[in-house]
Amino acid sequence: MTVDNMKFENEFEVPVIDVAGIQSPDLKSISEQIAKASEEWGYLQIVNHGVDPSLMERTEKVYREFFHFPAEMNQNS
């Protein structure tokens, strides 16, 4: 289990947390890394989570459609 950083053009580094070992004794370490990234960044990327890519694509499509609505419609949902 490792934490890496991604570099973007604007030089932000987003924490990347590998959760492949979440079913092992690494759980405490992974939890601490997620907490730290959340507290310091408010954002992180999780890899090796096992979520089916097609489910992720469908979920992304739904949230993009939702956020395409005018703000007043989103607030009533």
C-alpha positions in Angstrom: 0.0 0.0 0.0 1.4 3.3 -1.0 0.5 7.0 -1.2 1.7 8.8 -4.4 1.0 12.2 -5.7 -0.4 13.3 -9.0 1.0 16.4 -10.7 -1.2 18.7 -12.6 -0.3 21.6 -14.9 -1.0 24.1 -12.2 1.4 22.2 -9.8 -1.3 21.0 -7.4 -0.5 17.5 -6.0 -3.5 15.5 -5.1 -3.0 12.6 -2.7 -3.5 9.2 -4.3 -4.3 6.4 -1.9 -4.0 2.7 -2.8 -6.6 0.7 -0.9 -5.6 -2.7 -2.3 -4.6 -3.8 1.2 -7.8 -2.7 2.9 -8.7 -6.2 3.9 -5.4 -6.7 5.6 -3.6 -5.3 8.7 -2.9 -2.2 6.6 -6.5 -1.0 7.3 -5.4 1.3 10.1 -2.7 2.9 8.0 -5.0 3.3 5.1 -7.7 4.9 7.3 -5.1 7.3 8.7 -3.9 8.3 5.2 -7.5 8.9 4.1 -8.2 11.1 7.2 -5.0 13.1 6.7 -5.7 13.7 3.0 -9.2 14.7 3.8 -8.1 17.1 6.5 -5.3 18.7 4.6 -6.7 18.6 1.1 -10.4 18.0 1.3 -9.9 15.9 -1.8 -8.1 12.6 -2.7 -8.0 9.9 -5.3 -8.5 6.3 -4.3 -7.0 3.6 -6.5 -7.3 -0.2 -6.5 -10.8 0.0 -4.9 -12.3 -2.8 -6.9 -15.4 -0.8 -8.1 -16.5 -1.9 -11.5 -15.4 0.7 -14.2 -18.8 0.5 -15.9 -20.5 1.5 -12.6 -18.2 4.4 -12.2 -19.0 5.6 -15.8 -22.7 5.3 -15.2 -22.4 7.2 -11.9 -20.3 10.0 -13.5 -23.0 10.3 -16.3 -25.7 10.8 -13.7 -23.9 13.3 -11.6 -22.9 15.3 -14.7 -26.5 15.4 -15.8 -27.6 16.5 -12.3 -25.1 19.3 -12.1 -26.0 20.5 -15.6 -29.5 21.5 -14.2 -30.0 25.1 -13.1 -28.9 25.6 -9.4 -32.5 26.1 -8.2 -33.6 22.7 -9.6 -30.6 21.0 -7.9 -31.6 22.5 -4.6 -35.1 21.1 -4.8 -33.9 17.5 -5.4 
